[in-house]
Amino acid sequence: MENLTLCLTILITGFAVVFSVLILLIIIIKLYGTIVTKALNYADTRRARKAISSEKSAAPVAASAPTNPEPENNISHEPDTQIVAVIAAAVDSIYGADNVRITGIKKRKTSDSRPAWGMAGIFENTKPF
């Protein structure tokens, strides 16, 4: 009987310690999450306030500018002829057919944060043996 009470005491103590440590870890993780969230929100509000204050300080300078300024950026939506030549050479080297015709060139919109060559390097260096 003495061994049974000792085993039950150790079992209950073990459960109590394990669950109390788990509850403590949950509290620590939740506290850390709230601290990080508040810090990020604070940084965003500071950044927004700084942008608003810089817009307010730049407003008098913009008012003295001419009312009809010339557009400064002459962005053309047509691809450069050298870029078209490089793309055509790449298509020709891949397909090797004389009857390939490029009908349009569009910039691909991706959600990737890395450029295509960076992703190609990652795939090349991390592929299985």
N, C-alpha and C positions, 0 to 999 in steps of 0.2 A: 504494500500500500504506500509505503514511503517513496518508492521509486516512481509510482504513478503521480503522486503530487509533485515530485520534483520535475518530472517530464512535462506536466501541465504548466507548471510555473515557468519553465524555460520556454515552452511553446508560446504562452501568452505574452511573455516578455519580448520574445523575438518578433511576434506580430505587432506589438505595440511600437517597438523601435522602428521596424520597417515602415509601417504606415505613418508614423510621426515624421520620419525623414522624407517620405514621399510628399506629405502635405507641406512640409517646410520647403522642399524643392519647387513645388507648384507655386507657393507664395513668392519665392524668390524670382522665378521666371516671370510671373505676372507683374511683379514690381519692376523688374528690369524692362519689360515690354512697355509699361506705362511711362517710365522715365525716358526711354528712347523715343517714343511717340511724341511726348511733350517737347523734347529737345528738337525733333525734326519740325514740328509745328511752329516752335519759336523761331527756328532759323528761317522757315518760309515766310513768316510774318515780318521778320526783320528785313528780308530780301525785298518783300513787297513794299514795305514802308520806304526803303532806300530807293526803290525804283520810282515811287510816287514823288518823293522829295526831289529826285534828280529831274523828273519831268516838270515839276513846278519851277525849279531853278532854270531849266532850259527854255521855259515858255517865253520870257521876255526877249531872249535872243532870237527865237523863232519869229516873234512879232516884228522885229526889225528887218527881217529878210524880205525880198521882193515877193509880191503876191503871185506872180507867174514864173517860177524858176524853171530853168531848163532841166529835163530829166538827166540825172547824173549817171544812171546805170543803163547802158544800152545792151540789154540782155536779148540775145537772139534765141528763138526757140528752134532754129534750124541747126542740125549738128554740123560741126566743122568738117570740111572736106577731107582733112587728114585723118580724122577719127573714122569717117566712113570708109576710107581706104584701108585702114588697119582692120576694121571689123570685116570688111570684104575679104581681105587676105586670110584672116583667121577662119572664116567660114569656108573658104576655098581649100585651106590646108586640112580642115577637119573632114569635109565631105568629098573633096577631090573631084567634084563633078563640074563640068563646064556649064551645065544648064541651071545652076543655082542662081536665084535672083533675090536680092534683098529688097523687100517692099517697104520696110519701115524700121526705124530705130527709135526705141523708147527707153528711157531710164527706168530700171526696175526699182519699184518701191518695196523695200524689205523692212521687216521689223528687227532685223539683226543689227546688233550694235557694231559688228565688225565688217570691214569690207570683204568683198568676195575673195581676194587673194589671201587675206588673213585666214578666212575660213578654210580655203583650200590647203593652206599650210598646216592648219590644225588637223584636218582630216588625214593628210599625208603622214603626219608625225604620230598620230594616235591610232592608226588602223591596226587591226590584229595581225599577228605574224602569219 
